[in-house]
Amino acid sequence: MIRLLLVDDYHAIRRLVRRSVERTSDICVVGEAADGESAILHASTLRPHVILMDCRMPGMGGIAATAHLRTTVPQSTVIIV
C-alpha cells in the first residue's frame, strides 16, 4: 500500500485528488496539508511514501518545503505539481 500525503492550498483540489486516488486499491491518502509548514509537520509524523506537492502556496511554497523535506523525510518521494 502506497501512503500518500496531499499538499495544496485549495481544499477543492485536495478533495478532487483524494477522490480520484482513493479509487485505486493500492494507494491510501494518509493526510492533507494546505501549506509547506503543515506539510513538513505532517510528513514527519505520517512518514508517507509519496508527497504530492503544489508548487505555489501562501507562506512556505512547495519548492522550499521540498528542500526541507529532503532532510526531514528522505525516504519520501516528492512530486511537485
SULRAWO-V418516 format. One record per backbone hydrogen bond with DSSP energy under -0.5 kcal/mol. NH is the residue of the N-H (numbers start at 0). CO is the residue of the C=O. If there is no record, write none. Layout:
# SULRAWO-V418516
nh,co
NH,CO
NH,CO
This chain:
# SULRAWO-V418516
nh,co
1,25
2,0
3,1
3,27
4,49
5,30
6,51
7,32
10,8
13,9
14,10
15,11
16,12
17,13
18,14
19,15
20,16
21,17
22,19
23,20
26,23
27,1
29,3
29,27
30,3
32,5
35,59
38,34
39,35
40,36
41,37
42,38
43,39
44,40
45,41
46,42
48,2
49,2
50,76
51,4
52,50
52,78
53,6
56,54
60,58
61,54
62,54
64,60
65,61
66,62
67,63
68,64
69,65
70,67
71,67
72,68
75,72
76,48
78,50
78,76
79,77
80,52
